């Protein structure tokens, strides 16, 4: 793991965006994946700025979303798909060649899962996967206890995730399941960039980076990835 400690959220966002842009420069036909959540907002804005400034060309690149709450489409407030559209894709003045955004509201969620796998098989492996980290160490919706061998799957949300999710939905929606790229697909990415900011992430970042590799802390698996960057602000790095 290459650990990059940044002075603040803005620097974390810019560094992660620059590393992701490097992957597209190395392979203009890259398949890339960014997460939803509070952490990546600045990173996706910074990446869109690089695209719009002509510093990276995505005309031949593809984008696939990481995860979604089962029951939500990309029109629904709090969904990862809406985050993707509103914070990232709608800012791009030039589009990707192609997109695959998970629909958590699909009538046949198993078919949606298969479609996610098929997309990554067709155009993958991922050239770059940017990831946030949950308070329980989850990556996407690879919750604690997840099987590291899985590709895309539908998974019950952990109690920690259910507690944290009120920040996205208030009391309006109580999802029970997530649909997510699996650890096998994340580990097959040519580059992984884990981002985290804030003092509340310091303990889980310490466990992920310095602790035992265990599915009790899914992000710890990234210690075994050959090309993983951990880009954190000083507050999240406090225990490293
Ligand atoms: P957050 O979520 O960026 O909103 O903290 C991170 C995650 O759960 O992956």
py3Dmol code that shows the C-alpha trace and the ligand (Angstrom):
import py3Dmol

protein = """\
ATOM      1  CA  UNK A   1       0.000   0.000   0.000  1.00  0.00           C
ATOM      2  CA  UNK A   2       1.202   3.484  -0.768  1.00  0.00           C
ATOM      3  CA  UNK A   3      -0.106   5.833   1.859  1.00  0.00           C
ATOM      4  CA  UNK A   4      -0.545   9.462   0.876  1.00  0.00           C
ATOM      5  CA  UNK A   5      -1.404  11.793   3.737  1.00  0.00           C
ATOM      6  CA  UNK A   6      -2.940  15.044   2.558  1.00  0.00           C
ATOM      7  CA  UNK A   7      -3.380  18.192   4.571  1.00  0.00           C
ATOM      8  CA  UNK A   8      -7.112  18.413   4.011  1.00  0.00           C
ATOM      9  CA  UNK A   9     -10.156  17.180   2.079  1.00  0.00           C
ATOM     10  CA  UNK A  10      -9.416  19.315  -0.987  1.00  0.00           C
ATOM     11  CA  UNK A  11      -5.903  17.934  -1.327  1.00  0.00           C
ATOM     12  CA  UNK A  12      -7.158  14.370  -0.789  1.00  0.00           C
ATOM     13  CA  UNK A  13      -9.742  14.882  -3.520  1.00  0.00           C
ATOM     14  CA  UNK A  14      -7.258  16.375  -5.968  1.00  0.00           C
ATOM     15  CA  UNK A  15      -4.617  13.673  -5.373  1.00  0.00           C
ATOM     16  CA  UNK A  16      -7.114  10.851  -5.838  1.00  0.00           C
ATOM     17  CA  UNK A  17      -8.546  12.430  -8.987  1.00  0.00           C
ATOM     18  CA  UNK A  18      -5.036  12.862 -10.423  1.00  0.00           C
ATOM     19  CA  UNK A  19      -4.181   9.214  -9.727  1.00  0.00           C
ATOM     20  CA  UNK A  20      -7.414   8.097 -11.405  1.00  0.00           C
ATOM     21  CA  UNK A  21      -6.713  10.346 -14.383  1.00  0.00           C
ATOM     22  CA  UNK A  22      -3.258   8.759 -14.737  1.00  0.00           C
ATOM     23  CA  UNK A  23      -4.954   5.395 -15.264  1.00  0.00           C
ATOM     24  CA  UNK A  24      -6.996   6.764 -18.161  1.00  0.00           C
ATOM     25  CA  UNK A  25      -3.906   8.350 -19.677  1.00  0.00           C
ATOM     26  CA  UNK A  26      -2.127   4.986 -19.459  1.00  0.00           C
ATOM     27  CA  UNK A  27      -5.082   3.230 -21.096  1.00  0.00           C
ATOM     28  CA  UNK A  28      -7.464   5.511 -22.994  1.00  0.00           C
ATOM     29  CA  UNK A  29      -9.920   2.597 -23.214  1.00  0.00           C
ATOM     30  CA  UNK A  30      -9.940   2.208 -19.456  1.00  0.00           C
ATOM     31  CA  UNK A  31     -12.833   0.877 -17.410  1.00  0.00           C
ATOM     32  CA  UNK A  32     -13.120   2.990 -14.287  1.00  0.00           C
ATOM     33  CA  UNK A  33     -15.284   2.914 -11.184  1.00  0.00           C
ATOM     34  CA  UNK A  34     -15.947   5.543  -8.530  1.00  0.00           C
ATOM     35  CA  UNK A  35     -17.945   5.199  -5.305  1.00  0.00           C
ATOM     36  CA  UNK A  36     -20.874   7.200  -3.972  1.00  0.00           C
ATOM     37  CA  UNK A  37     -21.065   8.769  -0.528  1.00  0.00           C
ATOM     38  CA  UNK A  38     -19.847  11.920   1.158  1.00  0.00           C
ATOM     39  CA  UNK A  39     -16.143  11.158   0.792  1.00  0.00           C
ATOM     40  CA  UNK A  40     -15.856  11.105  -3.020  1.00  0.00           C
ATOM     41  CA  UNK A  41     -17.782  14.305  -3.779  1.00  0.00           C
ATOM     42  CA  UNK A  42     -14.644  16.440  -4.054  1.00  0.00           C
ATOM     43  CA  UNK A  43     -12.770  13.713  -5.934  1.00  0.00           C
ATOM     44  CA  UNK A  44     -15.422  13.317  -8.637  1.00  0.00           C
ATOM     45  CA  UNK A  45     -15.663  17.094  -9.004  1.00  0.00           C
ATOM     46  CA  UNK A  46     -11.876  17.285  -9.382  1.00  0.00           C
ATOM     47  CA  UNK A  47     -11.881  14.454 -11.941  1.00  0.00           C
ATOM     48  CA  UNK A  48     -14.636  16.192 -13.943  1.00  0.00           C
ATOM     49  CA  UNK A  49     -12.572  19.397 -13.849  1.00  0.00           C
ATOM     50  CA  UNK A  50      -9.585  17.514 -15.316  1.00  0.00           C
ATOM     51  CA  UNK A  51     -11.786  16.138 -18.103  1.00  0.00           C
ATOM     52  CA  UNK A  52     -13.316  19.527 -18.834  1.00  0.00           C
ATOM     53  CA  UNK A  53      -9.894  21.181 -18.898  1.00  0.00           C
ATOM     54  CA  UNK A  54      -8.782  18.666 -21.535  1.00  0.00           C
ATOM     55  CA  UNK A  55      -6.183  17.148 -19.211  1.00  0.00           C
ATOM     56  CA  UNK A  56      -7.625  13.671 -19.536  1.00  0.00           C
ATOM     57  CA  UNK A  57      -9.630  12.265 -22.435  1.00  0.00           C
ATOM     58  CA  UNK A  58     -12.488   9.905 -21.554  1.00  0.00           C
ATOM     59  CA  UNK A  59     -13.918   9.644 -25.064  1.00  0.00           C
ATOM     60  CA  UNK A  60     -12.880   5.991 -25.325  1.00  0.00           C
ATOM     61  CA  UNK A  61     -13.159   5.110 -21.633  1.00  0.00           C
ATOM     62  CA  UNK A  62     -16.030   3.403 -19.813  1.00  0.00           C
ATOM     63  CA  UNK A  63     -17.534   3.981 -16.379  1.00  0.00           C
ATOM     64  CA  UNK A  64     -19.212   1.441 -14.117  1.00  0.00           C
ATOM     65  CA  UNK A  65     -20.795   2.184 -10.754  1.00  0.00           C
ATOM     66  CA  UNK A  66     -19.602   0.373  -7.645  1.00  0.00           C
ATOM     67  CA  UNK A  67     -22.778  -0.336  -5.725  1.00  0.00           C
ATOM     68  CA  UNK A  68     -26.379   0.599  -5.039  1.00  0.00           C
ATOM     69  CA  UNK A  69     -29.016   0.283  -2.363  1.00  0.00           C
ATOM     70  CA  UNK A  70     -31.494  -2.428  -3.372  1.00  0.00           C
ATOM     71  CA  UNK A  71     -34.828  -0.668  -3.879  1.00  0.00           C
ATOM     72  CA  UNK A  72     -33.425   2.580  -5.290  1.00  0.00           C
ATOM     73  CA  UNK A  73     -32.969   3.664  -8.900  1.00  0.00           C
ATOM     74  CA  UNK A  74     -30.672   6.420 -10.045  1.00  0.00           C
ATOM     75  CA  UNK A  75     -33.587   8.853  -9.811  1.00  0.00           C
ATOM     76  CA  UNK A  76     -34.066   8.308  -6.092  1.00  0.00           C
ATOM     77  CA  UNK A  77     -32.672  10.646  -3.491  1.00  0.00           C
ATOM     78  CA  UNK A  78     -29.847   9.062  -1.524  1.00  0.00           C
ATOM     79  CA  UNK A  79     -29.032   6.561  -4.277  1.00  0.00           C
ATOM     80  CA  UNK A  80     -25.487   6.029  -5.489  1.00  0.00           C
ATOM     81  CA  UNK A  81     -26.806   6.356  -9.044  1.00  0.00           C
ATOM     82  CA  UNK A  82     -28.174   9.826  -8.380  1.00  0.00           C
ATOM     83  CA  UNK A  83     -24.856  10.768  -6.789  1.00  0.00           C
ATOM     84  CA  UNK A  84     -23.107   9.520  -9.928  1.00  0.00           C
ATOM     85  CA  UNK A  85     -25.392  11.528 -12.197  1.00  0.00           C
ATOM     86  CA  UNK A  86     -25.703  14.722 -10.187  1.00  0.00           C
ATOM     87  CA  UNK A  87     -22.195  15.066  -8.782  1.00  0.00           C
ATOM     88  CA  UNK A  88     -20.152  13.537 -11.576  1.00  0.00           C
ATOM     89  CA  UNK A  89     -21.663  12.609 -14.932  1.00  0.00           C
ATOM     90  CA  UNK A  90     -23.736  15.766 -15.404  1.00  0.00           C
ATOM     91  CA  UNK A  91     -20.607  17.874 -14.850  1.00  0.00           C
ATOM     92  CA  UNK A  92     -18.732  16.281 -17.723  1.00  0.00           C
ATOM     93  CA  UNK A  93     -18.659  18.408 -20.851  1.00  0.00           C
ATOM     94  CA  UNK A  94     -17.544  15.359 -22.820  1.00  0.00           C
ATOM     95  CA  UNK A  95     -19.125  11.975 -22.128  1.00  0.00           C
ATOM     96  CA  UNK A  96     -17.619   8.576 -21.541  1.00  0.00           C
ATOM     97  CA  UNK A  97     -17.860   6.166 -24.454  1.00  0.00           C
ATOM     98  CA  UNK A  98     -20.272   4.129 -22.345  1.00  0.00           C
ATOM     99  CA  UNK A  99     -21.690   3.835 -18.826  1.00  0.00           C
ATOM    100  CA  UNK A 100     -23.099   1.085 -16.676  1.00  0.00           C
ATOM    101  CA  UNK A 101     -25.014   2.429 -13.686  1.00  0.00           C
ATOM    102  CA  UNK A 102     -26.524  -0.200 -11.391  1.00  0.00           C
ATOM    103  CA  UNK A 103     -30.310  -0.009 -11.020  1.00  0.00           C
ATOM    104  CA  UNK A 104     -31.142  -1.108  -7.481  1.00  0.00           C
ATOM    105  CA  UNK A 105     -34.834  -0.888  -8.320  1.00  0.00           C
ATOM    106  CA  UNK A 106     -34.661  -3.428 -11.145  1.00  0.00           C
ATOM    107  CA  UNK A 107     -37.597  -5.824 -11.036  1.00  0.00           C
ATOM    108  CA  UNK A 108     -35.197  -8.703 -11.516  1.00  0.00           C
ATOM    109  CA  UNK A 109     -32.327  -7.782  -9.199  1.00  0.00           C
ATOM    110  CA  UNK A 110     -30.553 -11.065  -9.928  1.00  0.00           C
ATOM    111  CA  UNK A 111     -30.509 -10.148 -13.629  1.00  0.00           C
ATOM    112  CA  UNK A 112     -29.121  -6.747 -12.623  1.00  0.00           C
ATOM    113  CA  UNK A 113     -26.370  -8.504 -10.689  1.00  0.00           C
ATOM    114  CA  UNK A 114     -25.548 -10.678 -13.699  1.00  0.00           C
ATOM    115  CA  UNK A 115     -25.492  -7.612 -15.945  1.00  0.00           C
ATOM    116  CA  UNK A 116     -22.926  -5.954 -13.658  1.00  0.00           C
ATOM    117  CA  UNK A 117     -20.720  -9.033 -13.797  1.00  0.00           C
ATOM    118  CA  UNK A 118     -21.146  -9.284 -17.568  1.00  0.00           C
ATOM    119  CA  UNK A 119     -20.172  -5.644 -18.057  1.00  0.00           C
ATOM    120  CA  UNK A 120     -16.979  -6.080 -16.061  1.00  0.00           C
ATOM    121  CA  UNK A 121     -16.169  -9.312 -17.889  1.00  0.00           C
ATOM    122  CA  UNK A 122     -16.680  -7.592 -21.259  1.00  0.00           C
ATOM    123  CA  UNK A 123     -14.693  -4.443 -20.605  1.00  0.00           C
ATOM    124  CA  UNK A 124     -12.629  -5.198 -17.532  1.00  0.00           C
ATOM    125  CA  UNK A 125     -10.684  -5.770 -15.511  1.00  0.00           C
ATOM    126  CA  UNK A 126     -11.067  -2.346 -13.961  1.00  0.00           C
ATOM    127  CA  UNK A 127      -8.163  -0.052 -14.723  1.00  0.00           C
ATOM    128  CA  UNK A 128      -8.907   1.942 -11.622  1.00  0.00           C
ATOM    129  CA  UNK A 129     -11.309   1.452  -8.733  1.00  0.00           C
ATOM    130  CA  UNK A 130     -11.740   4.361  -6.359  1.00  0.00           C
ATOM    131  CA  UNK A 131     -13.277   3.336  -3.049  1.00  0.00           C
ATOM    132  CA  UNK A 132     -14.543   4.908   0.137  1.00  0.00           C
ATOM    133  CA  UNK A 133     -14.477   3.024   3.415  1.00  0.00           C
ATOM    134  CA  UNK A 134     -17.440   2.439   5.706  1.00  0.00           C
ATOM    135  CA  UNK A 135     -17.223   2.688   9.474  1.00  0.00           C
ATOM    136  CA  UNK A 136     -17.098  -1.121   9.569  1.00  0.00           C
ATOM    137  CA  UNK A 137     -14.424  -1.276   6.868  1.00  0.00           C
ATOM    138  CA  UNK A 138     -16.802  -2.079   4.044  1.00  0.00           C
ATOM    139  CA  UNK A 139     -15.830  -1.425   0.422  1.00  0.00           C
ATOM    140  CA  UNK A 140     -18.888  -0.766  -1.687  1.00  0.00           C
ATOM    141  CA  UNK A 141     -21.371  -3.055   0.041  1.00  0.00           C
ATOM    142  CA  UNK A 142     -18.832  -5.711   0.820  1.00  0.00           C
ATOM    143  CA  UNK A 143     -19.830  -5.785   4.458  1.00  0.00           C
ATOM    144  CA  UNK A 144     -17.921  -7.356   7.343  1.00  0.00           C
ATOM    145  CA  UNK A 145     -17.857 -11.117   6.945  1.00  0.00           C
ATOM    146  CA  UNK A 146     -18.014 -10.950   3.128  1.00  0.00           C
ATOM    147  CA  UNK A 147     -16.495 -13.737   1.055  1.00  0.00           C
ATOM    148  CA  UNK A 148     -13.407 -12.246  -0.606  1.00  0.00           C
ATOM    149  CA  UNK A 149     -13.909 -14.571  -3.590  1.00  0.00           C
ATOM    150  CA  UNK A 150     -17.201 -13.045  -4.727  1.00  0.00           C
ATOM    151  CA  UNK A 151     -17.868 -11.050  -7.874  1.00  0.00           C
ATOM    152  CA  UNK A 152     -21.042  -8.917  -8.026  1.00  0.00           C
ATOM    153  CA  UNK A 153     -23.530  -9.902  -5.365  1.00  0.00           C
ATOM    154  CA  UNK A 154     -26.545  -8.891  -3.348  1.00  0.00           C
ATOM    155  CA  UNK A 155     -25.798  -8.682   0.331  1.00  0.00           C
ATOM    156  CA  UNK A 156     -27.693  -7.888   3.555  1.00  0.00           C
ATOM    157  CA  UNK A 157     -26.576  -4.548   4.949  1.00  0.00           C
ATOM    158  CA  UNK A 158     -24.696  -4.643   8.240  1.00  0.00           C
ATOM    159  CA  UNK A 159     -26.073  -2.993  11.361  1.00  0.00           C
ATOM    160  CA  UNK A 160     -23.313  -0.377  11.100  1.00  0.00           C
ATOM    161  CA  UNK A 161     -24.323   0.530   7.554  1.00  0.00           C
ATOM    162  CA  UNK A 162     -27.979   0.705   8.571  1.00  0.00           C
ATOM    163  CA  UNK A 163     -27.059   3.080  11.390  1.00  0.00           C
ATOM    164  CA  UNK A 164     -24.922   5.307   9.179  1.00  0.00           C
ATOM    165  CA  UNK A 165     -27.383   5.370   6.265  1.00  0.00           C
ATOM    166  CA  UNK A 166     -29.803   7.738   7.965  1.00  0.00           C
ATOM    167  CA  UNK A 167     -27.365  10.474   6.922  1.00  0.00           C
ATOM    168  CA  UNK A 168     -28.368   9.763   3.310  1.00  0.00           C
ATOM    169  CA  UNK A 169     -32.097   9.068   3.742  1.00  0.00           C
ATOM    170  CA  UNK A 170     -33.209  10.352   7.131  1.00  0.00           C
ATOM    171  CA  UNK A 171     -36.093   8.108   8.139  1.00  0.00           C
ATOM    172  CA  UNK A 172     -37.555   7.958   4.611  1.00  0.00           C
ATOM    173  CA  UNK A 173     -36.087   4.694   3.419  1.00  0.00           C
ATOM    174  CA  UNK A 174     -34.770   1.645   5.247  1.00  0.00           C
ATOM    175  CA  UNK A 175     -32.896  -0.540   2.791  1.00  0.00           C
ATOM    176  CA  UNK A 176     -32.045  -4.051   3.874  1.00  0.00           C
ATOM    177  CA  UNK A 177     -29.788  -5.096   0.985  1.00  0.00           C
ATOM    178  CA  UNK A 178     -27.079  -3.703  -1.208  1.00  0.00           C
ATOM    179  CA  UNK A 179     -25.904  -4.748  -4.670  1.00  0.00           C
ATOM    180  CA  UNK A 180     -22.197  -4.366  -5.168  1.00  0.00           C
ATOM    181  CA  UNK A 181     -19.140  -5.204  -7.158  1.00  0.00           C
ATOM    182  CA  UNK A 182     -17.353  -7.925  -5.239  1.00  0.00           C
ATOM    183  CA  UNK A 183     -13.921  -8.022  -3.666  1.00  0.00           C
ATOM    184  CA  UNK A 184     -12.681 -10.305  -6.460  1.00  0.00           C
ATOM    185  CA  UNK A 185     -13.443  -7.581  -9.020  1.00  0.00           C
ATOM    186  CA  UNK A 186     -11.898  -4.882  -6.841  1.00  0.00           C
ATOM    187  CA  UNK A 187      -8.758  -6.954  -6.263  1.00  0.00           C
ATOM    188  CA  UNK A 188      -8.458  -7.560 -10.020  1.00  0.00           C
ATOM    189  CA  UNK A 189      -8.338  -3.800 -10.678  1.00  0.00           C
ATOM    190  CA  UNK A 190      -5.004  -2.596 -12.007  1.00  0.00           C
ATOM    191  CA  UNK A 191      -5.062   0.261  -9.515  1.00  0.00           C
ATOM    192  CA  UNK A 192      -7.107   0.784  -6.357  1.00  0.00           C
ATOM    193  CA  UNK A 193      -7.422   4.152  -4.620  1.00  0.00           C
ATOM    194  CA  UNK A 194      -8.940   4.124  -1.141  1.00  0.00           C
ATOM    195  CA  UNK A 195      -9.980   7.558   0.080  1.00  0.00           C
ATOM    196  CA  UNK A 196     -11.017   8.671   3.565  1.00  0.00           C
ATOM    197  CA  UNK A 197     -11.239  11.913   5.452  1.00  0.00           C
ATOM    198  CA  UNK A 198     -12.148  13.037   8.935  1.00  0.00           C
ATOM    199  CA  UNK A 199     -11.314  11.937  12.480  1.00  0.00           C
ATOM    200  CA  UNK A 200     -14.269   9.506  12.530  1.00  0.00           C
ATOM    201  CA  UNK A 201     -12.444   7.367   9.926  1.00  0.00           C
ATOM    202  CA  UNK A 202      -9.092   7.247  11.781  1.00  0.00           C
ATOM    203  CA  UNK A 203      -9.766   4.034  13.681  1.00  0.00           C
ATOM    204  CA  UNK A 204     -11.087   2.054  10.721  1.00  0.00           C
ATOM    205  CA  UNK A 205      -8.250   3.314   8.507  1.00  0.00           C
ATOM    206  CA  UNK A 206      -5.774   2.073  11.113  1.00  0.00           C
ATOM    207  CA  UNK A 207      -7.461  -1.350  11.145  1.00  0.00           C
ATOM    208  CA  UNK A 208      -7.579  -1.526   7.351  1.00  0.00           C
ATOM    209  CA  UNK A 209      -3.976  -0.465   6.818  1.00  0.00           C
ATOM    210  CA  UNK A 210      -2.153  -1.795   9.879  1.00  0.00           C
ATOM    211  CA  UNK A 211      -4.440  -4.535  11.175  1.00  0.00           C
ATOM    212  CA  UNK A 212      -4.784  -8.180  10.321  1.00  0.00           C
ATOM    213  CA  UNK A 213      -6.126  -9.018   6.854  1.00  0.00           C
ATOM    214  CA  UNK A 214      -9.567 -10.364   7.673  1.00  0.00           C
ATOM    215  CA  UNK A 215     -13.043 -10.282   6.229  1.00  0.00           C
ATOM    216  CA  UNK A 216     -14.166  -8.771   9.554  1.00  0.00           C
ATOM    217  CA  UNK A 217     -12.567  -5.602   8.101  1.00  0.00           C
ATOM    218  CA  UNK A 218     -13.087  -5.969   4.345  1.00  0.00           C
ATOM    219  CA  UNK A 219     -10.805  -3.045   3.402  1.00  0.00           C
ATOM    220  CA  UNK A 220      -7.867  -4.876   5.006  1.00  0.00           C
ATOM    221  CA  UNK A 221      -7.805  -7.109   1.896  1.00  0.00           C
ATOM    222  CA  UNK A 222      -6.283  -4.163   0.050  1.00  0.00           C
ATOM    223  CA  UNK A 223      -3.017  -4.839   1.917  1.00  0.00           C
ATOM    224  CA  UNK A 224      -2.703  -7.712  -0.568  1.00  0.00           C
ATOM    225  CA  UNK A 225      -3.326  -5.561  -3.649  1.00  0.00           C
ATOM    226  CA  UNK A 226      -0.140  -4.915  -5.642  1.00  0.00           C
ATOM    227  CA  UNK A 227      -1.024  -1.354  -6.625  1.00  0.00           C
ATOM    228  CA  UNK A 228      -3.138   0.245  -3.935  1.00  0.00           C
ATOM    229  CA  UNK A 229      -3.021   3.894  -2.883  1.00  0.00           C
ATOM    230  CA  UNK A 230      -4.533   5.008   0.405  1.00  0.00           C
ATOM    231  CA  UNK A 231      -5.215   8.726   0.089  1.00  0.00           C
ATOM    232  CA  UNK A 232      -6.291  10.226   3.395  1.00  0.00           C
ATOM    233  CA  UNK A 233      -6.423  13.592   5.082  1.00  0.00           C
ATOM    234  CA  UNK A 234      -4.447  14.210   8.273  1.00  0.00           C
ATOM    235  CA  UNK A 235      -7.455  13.545  10.503  1.00  0.00           C
ATOM    236  CA  UNK A 236      -8.133  10.112   8.980  1.00  0.00           C
ATOM    237  CA  UNK A 237      -4.391   9.331   9.129  1.00  0.00           C
ATOM    238  CA  UNK A 238      -4.110  10.257  12.823  1.00  0.00           C
ATOM    239  CA  UNK A 239      -3.590   6.662  14.038  1.00  0.00           C
ATOM    240  CA  UNK A 240      -1.209   5.520  11.321  1.00  0.00           C
TER     241      UNK A 240
END
"""
ligand_1 = """\
9
LIG
P -19.048 8.026 3.185
O -19.331 6.490 2.962
O -18.164 8.445 2.087
O -20.407 8.686 3.091
O -18.400 8.160 4.536
C -18.238 5.656 2.767
C -18.702 4.255 2.526
O -19.640 3.796 3.182
O -18.104 3.602 1.663
"""
view = py3Dmol.view(width=600, height=400)
view.addModel(protein, "pdb")
view.setStyle({"model": 0}, {"cartoon": {"style": "trace"}})
view.addModel(ligand_1, "xyz")
view.setStyle({"model": 1}, {"stick": {}})
view.zoomTo()
view.show()
